[in-house]
Amino acid sequence: ALAITMDHNELYHLLRKEAFHASVLSIDVEGNAESVVLRDTQWHPFKQQVLHIDFQRVAAGEKMHLKVPLHFVGDDVCPAVKLGGCMISHTINEIDVQCLPKDLPEFVEVDLSALEAGQSIHVSQLKLPAGVELVTHGEGDPVVATALLVKGAAAEGDEDETAEGEDAGENAGEAEGEQKADPITADEMAETLQ
């Protein structure tokens, strides 16, 4: 381990960028360029201040293990949202990958454009870049995103069907010759009673 000092303002702004968290970085240590990845950051409890940051050296020929963020695309045009009245729920926002430093992606794209209502996308269905392997913890195939039916969407559909059924019944009654009575005014009612 080697203790280094860095400019806080520059580091603060770099930490706000997603790519900084999932990229191989180059740090100048006493005139030598070191290839590293970000491992951990400690923040002040209530100030916007970085207290400590950990980097890990990486070797060009050795595989490394790192979390990579997921970018979801196509959720606004998928059939589940456009036609099924669903909402896309993102269950996982990052995945663990293993690769050589040169193959490390900044993010993995998740295409939701073909997702149907009630379907899910699992980790095994993700398209990883060449040289990148998925690291799974435990057994199973975790869900990345799923199309959930919005509460009330089914109820609205049922109401529409009920209204259509009532309209059909009224039309059928009129076709059979049933007539609805016209409302009686107060004067007509008084004459009838006398």
C-alpha positions as CSV (number, residue, x, y, z in Angstrom):
1,A,0.0,0.0,0.0
2,L,1.2,3.5,-0.8
3,A,-0.3,6.7,0.6
4,I,-0.8,9.5,-2.0
5,T,-2.3,13.0,-1.8
6,M,-4.7,14.3,-4.5
7,D,-6.4,17.6,-5.3
8,H,-9.8,17.4,-3.6
9,N,-11.7,19.6,-6.1
10,E,-10.5,17.7,-9.1
11,L,-11.3,14.4,-7.4
12,Y,-14.7,15.5,-6.3
13,H,-15.7,16.4,-9.9
14,L,-14.3,13.2,-11.2
15,L,-16.3,11.1,-8.7
16,R,-19.5,12.6,-10.1
17,K,-18.8,11.0,-13.5
18,E,-20.0,7.4,-13.9
19,A,-17.0,6.4,-16.2
20,F,-14.6,7.2,-13.4
21,H,-16.0,4.4,-11.3
22,A,-15.7,1.7,-14.0
23,S,-12.5,2.5,-16.0
24,V,-8.8,1.8,-15.8
25,L,-7.3,5.1,-14.6
26,S,-3.7,6.3,-14.8
27,I,-2.2,8.0,-11.7
28,D,1.2,9.8,-11.7
29,V,3.1,8.6,-8.6
30,E,6.5,10.2,-8.3
31,G,6.9,10.5,-12.0
32,N,5.7,6.9,-12.8
33,A,2.3,6.2,-14.4
34,E,0.4,3.6,-12.4
35,S,-2.7,1.8,-13.9
36,V,-5.4,1.6,-11.2
37,V,-9.1,1.1,-10.7
38,L,-11.3,2.8,-8.1
39,R,-12.2,0.4,-5.3
40,D,-13.7,2.5,-2.4
41,T,-14.6,6.0,-1.4
42,Q,-15.3,7.4,2.1
43,W,-17.3,10.6,2.3
44,H,-17.8,13.0,5.2
45,P,-21.1,12.3,7.0
46,F,-22.8,15.6,6.1
47,K,-20.3,17.7,4.1
48,Q,-19.6,17.2,0.3
49,Q,-16.1,16.2,1.1
50,V,-14.1,13.1,0.2
51,L,-12.2,11.8,3.3
52,H,-10.4,8.8,1.8
53,I,-10.3,7.0,-1.5
54,D,-8.8,3.6,-2.4
55,F,-7.3,2.6,-5.7
56,Q,-6.0,-0.8,-6.7
57,R,-3.1,-1.4,-9.1
58,V,-3.9,-3.5,-12.1
59,A,-1.5,-5.5,-14.4
60,A,-2.1,-5.5,-18.1
61,G,-1.9,-9.3,-18.4
62,E,-4.0,-10.3,-15.3
63,K,-7.8,-10.5,-15.3
64,M,-9.6,-8.1,-12.9
65,H,-13.0,-8.3,-11.2
66,L,-15.1,-5.1,-11.1
67,K,-18.7,-3.9,-10.9
68,V,-19.9,-2.3,-14.2
69,P,-23.1,-0.1,-14.4
70,L,-26.0,-1.1,-16.7
71,H,-27.5,1.4,-19.2
72,F,-31.2,0.6,-20.0
73,V,-32.3,1.6,-23.6
74,G,-35.5,1.1,-25.5
75,D,-37.8,1.1,-22.5
76,D,-39.9,3.9,-24.1
77,V,-40.6,2.0,-27.3
78,C,-41.0,-1.6,-25.9
79,P,-44.4,-3.3,-26.5
80,A,-44.9,-3.7,-22.7
81,V,-45.0,0.0,-22.2
82,K,-46.6,1.2,-25.5
83,L,-49.3,-1.4,-25.7
84,G,-49.4,-3.3,-22.5
85,G,-49.7,-0.4,-20.0
86,C,-46.7,-1.7,-18.1
87,M,-43.9,-0.1,-16.1
88,I,-40.3,-1.2,-16.4
89,S,-38.7,-2.1,-13.0
90,H,-34.9,-2.1,-12.9
91,T,-34.0,-4.8,-10.4
92,I,-30.2,-4.6,-10.8
93,N,-28.2,-1.4,-11.8
94,E,-24.7,-3.0,-12.0
95,I,-23.2,-6.4,-12.6
96,D,-19.9,-8.1,-11.6
97,V,-17.6,-8.8,-14.6
98,Q,-14.1,-10.3,-15.0
99,C,-11.8,-9.3,-17.8
100,L,-8.4,-7.9,-18.8
101,P,-7.9,-4.2,-18.1
102,K,-7.9,-3.4,-21.8
103,D,-11.3,-5.1,-22.3
104,L,-13.1,-3.3,-19.3
105,P,-16.3,-1.7,-20.6
106,E,-17.5,1.6,-19.1
107,F,-21.1,0.1,-19.0
108,V,-23.2,-2.8,-20.3
109,E,-26.2,-1.9,-22.4
110,V,-29.6,-3.6,-21.7
111,D,-31.9,-3.5,-24.7
112,L,-35.6,-3.4,-23.6
113,S,-37.1,-2.7,-27.0
114,A,-38.5,-6.2,-27.4
115,L,-39.8,-6.7,-23.9
116,E,-43.5,-7.9,-23.7
117,A,-45.9,-7.5,-20.8
118,G,-45.1,-9.8,-17.9
119,Q,-41.6,-10.7,-19.3
120,S,-38.2,-10.2,-17.6
121,I,-34.7,-9.9,-18.8
122,H,-32.2,-12.0,-16.9
123,V,-28.4,-11.6,-16.4
124,S,-27.7,-14.5,-18.8
125,Q,-29.5,-12.7,-21.6
126,L,-27.1,-9.6,-21.5
127,K,-24.8,-9.1,-24.4
128,L,-21.3,-8.7,-23.0
129,P,-18.4,-7.2,-25.0
130,A,-15.7,-9.5,-26.3
131,G,-13.3,-10.7,-23.5
132,V,-15.7,-9.9,-20.7
133,E,-17.1,-12.6,-18.5
134,L,-20.0,-12.5,-16.1
135,V,-19.2,-13.2,-12.4
136,T,-22.2,-14.8,-10.7
137,H,-22.6,-15.1,-6.9
138,G,-24.5,-18.2,-5.8
139,E,-26.9,-20.1,-8.1
140,G,-29.7,-18.9,-10.3
141,D,-30.1,-16.3,-13.0
142,P,-31.0,-12.9,-11.4
143,V,-33.6,-10.7,-13.0
144,V,-32.2,-7.4,-14.4
145,A,-35.5,-5.8,-15.5
146,T,-39.1,-6.8,-15.6
147,A,-42.3,-5.4,-17.2
148,L,-44.8,-4.9,-14.4
149,L,-48.5,-4.2,-15.0
150,V,-49.4,-0.8,-13.5
151,K,-52.0,-1.0,-10.8
152,G,-55.3,0.2,-12.1
153,A,-54.5,-0.6,-15.8
154,A,-56.5,-3.9,-15.6
155,A,-59.3,-2.2,-13.7
156,E,-59.6,0.4,-16.5
157,G,-59.8,-2.3,-19.1
158,D,-62.5,-4.1,-17.1
159,E,-64.5,-0.8,-16.9
160,D,-64.3,-0.3,-20.6
161,E,-65.5,-3.9,-21.2
162,T,-68.4,-3.3,-18.8
163,A,-69.4,0.0,-20.4
164,E,-69.3,-1.7,-23.9
165,G,-71.5,-4.5,-22.5
166,E,-74.1,-2.0,-21.1
167,D,-74.2,-0.1,-24.4
168,A,-74.7,-3.4,-26.3
169,G,-77.6,-4.3,-24.0
170,E,-79.3,-0.9,-24.4
171,N,-79.0,-1.2,-28.2
172,A,-80.5,-4.7,-28.1
173,G,-83.4,-3.6,-26.0
174,E,-84.2,-0.7,-28.4
175,A,-84.0,-3.1,-31.4
176,E,-86.7,-5.3,-29.8
177,G,-89.1,-2.4,-29.7
178,E,-88.7,-1.5,-26.0
179,Q,-89.2,2.2,-25.5
180,K,-88.0,4.3,-22.6
181,A,-90.6,6.4,-20.8
182,D,-90.2,10.1,-21.2
183,P,-89.9,12.0,-17.9
184,I,-93.2,13.5,-16.6
185,T,-93.3,17.1,-15.6
186,A,-94.8,18.3,-12.3
187,D,-97.9,19.9,-14.0
188,E,-98.7,16.6,-15.8
189,M,-98.3,14.7,-12.6
190,A,-100.8,17.2,-10.8
191,E,-103.4,16.8,-13.7
192,T,-103.1,13.0,-13.5
193,L,-103.8,13.0,-9.7
194,Q,-106.9,15.3,-10.0
